[in-house]
Amino acid sequence: MAKIKVGVVGTGFIGPAHIEALRRLPNVEVVALCEVTAELAADKAKALGIERSYTFDELLKQDDIQCIHICTPNFLHYSQSKAALEAGKHVVCEKPLAKDLAEAKELVELAAKTGLVNAVHFNLRYYPLARQMKVMREKGELGEVYSVIGSYLQDWLFYATDYNWRLEPDKSGDSRAIADIGSHLMDILEYITGLKTVAVMADFNTIHKTRKKPLKEVETYSGKMLQPEDYDDVPITTEDHANVLLRFDNGNRGVITVSQVSAGRKNRMALEISGSKKTFSFNSESPNELWIGNRDGYNETLLRDPSLVHPEASSVISFPGGHNEGFPDTSKQMFKEVYAAIEAGKQPDNPTFPTFAEGYRELLICERILESARGEKWVAI
């Protein structure tokens, strides 16, 4: 079987995560790596065991590469996705799809025109129990959705000395915590519930008004500390913490909290979805357990097990019950569906994976949340 050849652009935290997941698919081969300079690309390719390395323009000229994964800082997503589509390549892009709605709309239209497979890496919806909740809701087991409570908490920006390119609006955009992790939360809430968010009321807070930018490179999540003279004071304009009230198209309500300064919470996305029949409660730091609440009977804990969940959810489970699956598996399961489409040669009519159109949707929600925070008012979507 001829393997689909892939090039990955960007080697920060998420690029190697894509590579590891892609290497677990039997019909895919990561053959090329791209970085900002030829020298850096060669060094990273050697370290990751990848045969070929290029700058971006060189990568686009490789006729054998069918799909490109965009894993670069946010401000490059639009230009690189556009160039890849125009070069006839299928594209998997990190979120956000672009820095503004006009750019995102152009990418959605270009992708539709080309017919090429396009996906945005909202991988967290590929926790098997997230798929199980969606299927249970579709089968009527949850009932009408009464309320949603969501949170996404991290601590990697807890200290004023914690620094990353995501703190710089020219690279990441005017929103940070909401755009970075809140986008995942909004995507998975709409994915599971089937509801559309129609209005938002947001309140942002910047805990560290000034941060100490390292004058030497420090890897994301490394926990390494430098000396005082190795930092430069930088004013911060994006949010460390956000609360958002939500109104849904069924007339009911929700609320989310997003924070990157919550000590001890490494990467905790939590959902509590209350319906007219049951309540679902799930958090990503215990991703193999789903709590199911009942009014007139015992509450239940469903353990991730392909023999116990609905068949539609078992398709994103690779191991038997008791053999835990987690964050790295979400990308593998998403890419499995994306590359089935690439093998077929075109974007499906009804894709099971998140597309550029859904990337546009989440960017729209994030922009309205940002508008709400600035104006201190309800904003319609």
N, C-alpha and C positions, 0 to 999 in steps of 0.2 A: 504494500500500500504506500503510495507516494504521500509524504507528509507535507502539511501546509507550512511554508516557511514564513517566519515572523521576525520583524525587527522591533526592538524596544528602544524608546527614546527617553533618556533620563535615568539616573542611577542614585537618586536619593533614597529615602526609606521605601517608597512604594514601587519603584522600578524593579528592584530585586524581588519584591513580593510577587509581582506579576510573573517574573521569570520562573520563580520556584513553582508557582501554580501551573504555568504553561508546560513545564517539564513533566508534569504528572498526567498529561493527556497523550494518548498513544498516537494521535493523528497530527500532532503539532511538533515543530522543531524551531527553537529560538536560534537563529543562525547569525544575527547581527545585533550590535549594540551601538547606540549613537550618544555622543556627548558634545559639549559646546566646542571643544577642540579635538583635533585628531589624536593628540598625545594623551589627553584624559580618557578619550574613548578607548584607546589601545590598552591603557593601564586597567581600566574597569573591566574590559572584555577579558583580559588575562585573569584577573582576580575572580571573575564569575564563570570562567571556563567556556567563553563564547568565542567562536572561531573568527568572526569578522568584526571590524569596528569602522565606523564612519562618522563624518559630520552629517548634519541633517540633509543638506542638499545632495550629498553623495548617496545617502541611504535611499532617497526617492528614485534614484537612477538604477537601482538594482532590480532587474526585471523578474528575478525569481522570487522576490519577497512579495507575498500576497497581502499581508496584514501588518499594520503598524500600531503599536501601543504607545500612546502619548502619556508619559509619566513625568512631565516637566512642571515647573512652577506655573501657576494659573495664567499669567499674562501671555504665555506661549501657546496655550491650548487652541485658541481660535486660528492663529496663523498656521500652526503645524497641522491641525486637523484639516483645514482647507487645502493646504498644499498636498497632503497625502491623498485626499479624495480626488483632487485634480490630476494626481499622478496615477489614478486607477487602483489605489490600495484600499482595502477594507480598513476600518479604523475603530479601535477601542481607546476611548479618551478618559482620562481621570476627570473627576468633577472638580470645580464647575466646568461646564462645557466651554464657557467663554467669560469675558469680563463684563459684558453687558448684553441686554436683550437683542439689540440689533445684530450683533455678531452671532449670537446663538441662533437667531431666526435665519440668518444667511446660511449657517451650517446645516440646519434642518432641511432647508430648501435644496441646498446643493446635494446633500446625501440622498434625498428623495429623487432628485433628477438623475443621479448616477445609478441608483439601484444598488449601490454597494452596501455591504453590511456595516452598520454603525451602532455603537454601544457606548454607554457611559457607565463607569465603574461604580455603580451603587451596589456593591457586593454584599452589604449587610442584609439585604432582603433574601440572601441565599443561605442564611442559617436555616437548617431543615425545619425547625419549629416555627420560624416565621412563615414558611410556606404552609405548614400545617394549620396555623391560625387563619391564614387567608382561605384555605380550602374549607375549614370548618365554618367560617363566616359565609362562604358561598353556598354551602349546603344547608344554611339556616340554623346551625347549631349555636351560634352566638346570639342570634336575634337582632333586633334593631340596635344600632350602636347608640348608647346613651351618652357616653363621655369617654374622653381619651386623656390620659395623663402620661406624659413622656419626659424623659430627661436623658441628657448625654453629658457625662461628667468625666473630666480628665484632670491630671495635675502636672502635666509636662511644662506648663508655663506658670507654675506656682510661685517661683522666686522671681524677683526683679532682675536677677542675673540670667534667667532663662531667655534664650533668644533664638529666632528662626526667621527665615525670609517671609513667613506668613504674617509677621508683624509689620511688614512694609507694604502699604496700600498700592504702591506702583507695581508690585509683583503679585499681590494676592487679591486686591480689590478693597473696597471701603468697609466691608464687613469681614470679620475674621471667625469668631466662634460659631456664629450662625452659618456662615458660608462654608466653613470647613467641616464641622460635625453636625450642625443643625440641619444641613441639607440632607444628610443621611437619615436623620430622624424624621424629617417631613416626608421624605420619599417612602420610608418603610411604613409610616402611619397611613398614608393614602393607599399604599399597596395592599396592606392587610385589611383595612376597613372598607375599601372601595369608595370612600367618601372623597369629596373635593373640598379643600379649604377655600372659603369664599371671602373671609375678612380676617384681619389680624390686628392686634394691639400689642406693641412691643415696648419693653423697657430695657435699655442697655446700661451696663456699668463697666468702666475701665478701672480695675483695681490698681494697677501699676501705671500711673500717669507718665512715668519715665522708667525706661528700662536700660540696662547696661548691655550694650551691644559688644560682643567679643571682637577683638581685633585679630584674633586667631580663629581658625575654623574649629567648630565643635559640632559633632554629629548629633542629629535629632535623637532624643530619647537616651543619650549616652550617660547622662548624669554627671559628666565631668565638670570640674570647676577650674577656673583660671585664677591668676593673681589680680589684685585690684588695678594695677597699671595696664592690664590687658583688656580693659573695658572702656567704652565710650558711652556717655549718657545720651539717650535718644528719646524724644517725646513720642508717646503712643496715642493714637487716635482711634484705634479699633477696639471692639469690646472683648473683655475677658469673660464676662458673664451676661446672660440675657434671659429674660422671662417673656414669654409670648402667649397671650390669650388667642384662642382660635375659634372661629365660627365655621360650621360645616354646612354642606348643601342639604342635609336632612333636617336642619334647624337646631341641631344640638351643638354642644360646646366641647372644647378641649383646652389644655394648657401644656406648654413645654418649658423646661429649664435647660439651659446649655451653659456649661462652665468649663474653662480650661485651667482653673485655679482651685480645684477641690482636692485637698491633700488626701492621698491614699486611693483615689479613684483613677486608675490607670487608663482605662478605656471602657467605661461602663455606660452602655446604652440600655435604658430601661423603659418598658412599655406597660401600661395598665389600661386595658380596653374593656370597658363595661358595656354589656349589651342587655337586652330584655330577657335573656335566658341564662347567660353565664358571664363571668369576667375572666379575661386572660391576663396573666402577668408573666413577664419574661425579662431577663436581663442578660446582656451579651457576655458578662464575665462568668455566668453559669449557663452556657448556651445549650446544654443538653437536657435542661429541665424546663417544663412549662407548667405553671400553676393555673389550675382551672377552678374558679370559685362558683359555688352554688348556694342559692338561698335556702332550699328545702331539702338538702341532703349533704352528704360528706363532700368536702372539698377534695380535689384530686391533684396529683402531680404526675404529669405524663413525661416519661423519660424517652429521649430520642431513640427510637428503635424502628427500623424499616418494617418490622412485622406488626407494629402497633398503630402506626400512623396511616392516614389515607394514602392510597396508591399515588395520587398526584404529588404528595410530599415525599414519598419514598424514592422518587427519581433523583432527588438531590441528596441522598444518603449513600455513602460508599461502604460503611462498616456496620457490623451487627450491633445490637443494643449492648451497652456497657463498654463499647470501644469508642471513646469520646472523639468528637469532631469539633473544630473551632474555627478561629478567624482565617487561617490559611486555606481551609477547605471551602470557605465561601467564594473565594476567587476561582478556585478550581471548578466548582459547580457552575458558576456563571459562565466561565470560559467554555465549559463543555457544551452549553447551549449555543453560545456565540459561534463556536467553530463547527457545530453541526450546520448552522446557516451558511457559513463560509464554504463548507464542503458542497452545499447545494448551489452555491454561486451567487446568491442574492439575498437581500433583506426579506424575511418572511412577511406575509400580509398581516399576521397577528403575532408578533414576536413575544416570546416568554421572558426575554431579557430586557433590561432598561435601555432605551434607545436615545438618540439625540433629541427626539421630541420630548422625552421625559426629562432630559437634561435641561431643555428650555423651560419646562414646567417648574422645576425646582429653582432655577435661576429667577424666574418670575416671582415665586413665593419669597425668596430671599430678598429680592429688591423691594418688594412691598413691605416686608418686615423692617428693612433698613429705613424706608420712607416713614413708617409708623414711628420708629424710635426717634427719628429726627424731629418729627412734627408733634410727637406726644399725642397721637390720635388714632382712632380706628381707620384702617385703610382697606378698601375692597380689592379683591384679586380678580 
